[in-house]
Amino acid sequence: ADGDVAEAIDFCEFYAREAHRWAEKHPLTPLAGEENELTYIPLGVGAVIPPWNFPLAILVGMTAASIVAGNAVVLKPSSDSPVIGLRFAEILHEECALPAGVLQFIPGSGAVVGETIVTDPRIRFVAFTGSMEVGLGIHEKASRPRKGQIWIKRTILEMGGKDPIVVDAGSDIDAAALGVVQAAY
């Protein structure tokens, strides 16, 4: 829990710094006869669907990144850890004075609530961390335009199976096993 909270704080600090950087004027290569500028604009309303195994850090990271970039968020926490997501939403609303409508907290099963959010034509992007099976399903559903949808829905998918751990013959196997479990959960 300590590591999860520390990482959530790190995400908040990082995205707060990035918000200031994104708001600054960005240097561009000058071209004779042209006046160019670079401005970041928000996409709109995004869905954030975090995993159960880092129920605060990843939830905060994806949500903070979306909000700092100027987007509204529909947050659907893992059905295995909804209370942590609820408490984070309460903190943003009650203690951080997040404007009304910027964050909507919608707990529930992935098969019902997640499916509804992912396929809704008003959702502009989906940020998901979890299994490859679910992530590929989200990508497939999000890639099909729905009636009333006026843009291509984007997906940001972090799916399992990409973090191998190598333990060499000279390692303390008990310490390695403990480290693997702590890193994963």
N, C-alpha and C positions, 0 to 999 in steps of 0.2 A: 504494500500500500504506500509506503514511504517513497519508493521509486516512482510509482505511478503518479503520485501527487507532485513530486519534484519535476517530473517530465512535463506535466500539465502546466506548471508554473513557467518552465522554460519556453514552452510553446507560446504562452501569453506574452512573455517578454520579447521573444523573437518577432512575433507578428506585430506587436506595438512598434518596435523599431522599424520594421519593414513598411508599416503604414506611413511613417514619416518619410522614408526614402522614396516610396512610390509617389508621394505628393510633391516631391521636389521637381524642378525642371530637369529634364534629361538631355544630355548632350547628343547632338546629331551631327553627322558629317555635313558641313555647309555645301550647298550647291548654288552656283551663281544663278541669280534670277529666281530663286525659290525661297519661300519661307515655310519651313517645316517645323512641326512640333510633335511630340509623343505624349499621349495622355492615356492612362489606364482607365477603363470604364468597367463597371460591374456587369455581370451577365444577367442577373435577376434573382429568381428564387431557386435555391438549390436544396437538394435532399442530402442529408448527412446520415450515413448508416454505419456506425462503428461496431467493433467486435466486443465480445464478452471478456476476453482475456486481459485487455488493458482498458478497463471500463471507464477510466477517467482521462488518461493521457491522450489516447487516440481520438476520443470523442471531443476533447477540448481542442486538440490540434486542428482537426478538420473543421470544426465549428468556428474557431477563432480565425483561421485563414479565410474562410468564406465571408465572415462578417467584416473583417478588416478590409477585404477587397471591395466592400460596398454592397454585398449581396444579402438578401434575406435568407433564412435557413428554416427548413422543416427538419427537425431532429428526431430521428426514430432510433432510440437506443436498442441495444441487444435486449431481447426478451428475457435473457438470463440476468441482466444487471440494470433494470430500468430506474431504480431509485437513485443511483449515482448520477445518471443523466438528469433526473428530475431536480436533484439538489443543485447541480450546476446551472440549470435553467433558472431556478429560483434565485441563485446568487446573481446571475446576470440581470435579472429583472428587478430584484429588490435592493441589492447592494451596489450594483454598477449602473443603475438607471438606464439600461438598454431601452431604446425607444420601443413603444408598443408595435407589434407586428414584425419586428426584425427577426425574432426567434419564436417558432412554434414548436412545442414539445408534444410529440405524438407517439406514445408507447404502444406496443402491441406485437403480434406475431409478424414475422417476415412474410409469411405466405399471404396474409390478409393486408396488414397495414403497409408493409414494405412494397408489396406488389402494387397497391393503389398509388402510393407516392411515386414509384418508379415510372409507372405508365401514365401518370397525369400529364396532360399536354401543357400545363402551366409551369411544370418543373423544368428549369433550364439546364441543370446539371445534376449529376449524382456522384457523391464522394462515398466510396465504400471500402471498408477493410474487412476481410473475412476469407472464407474458403473459396477455392477456385471454382467449385461447382456453382455456388451462389453468385459469385462475381461474374462468371460467364453468362448466367441467366439474366442478371441485371443488364449486362452489356447488350445482350440480344434484344431484350425488351425495350431498352432505352433507344436502341438504334432504329426502331420502327416508328416513323412519324404517326401521330394520332390525330384524329379530327380536331381541328382548332389549333394545332401546333404550327408555329410559324418559323421555326428554326430547327437546326440539328441539335439534339440533346447531347451534351458532352458527358463522358464518364471518366472518373478518376478512380481507378481500381487497384487496390493493394491486396493481392491474393496470396494465400498460403503456399508453402512449399519452396520458398526461395532463400531460406536462411540455413544453409548447411553448417554444421559444426564439426571441425576436424579435431580429434584427440589423438595425439601421437603416442607411441609405445612408452615413452619416458614420462608420461603424465601420471599424476595421482588420480586414479580412476574415480574414487569416491568424491574427491573435490570437483572433478570434471562433471560427474553426474549431477551434483548439487548445483553447479554453475549453469548447466544446461536447463534444469528445471526452473531455476530462478530467472533466467533470461527469457524463457518461454512464457512464464506466468507471473 
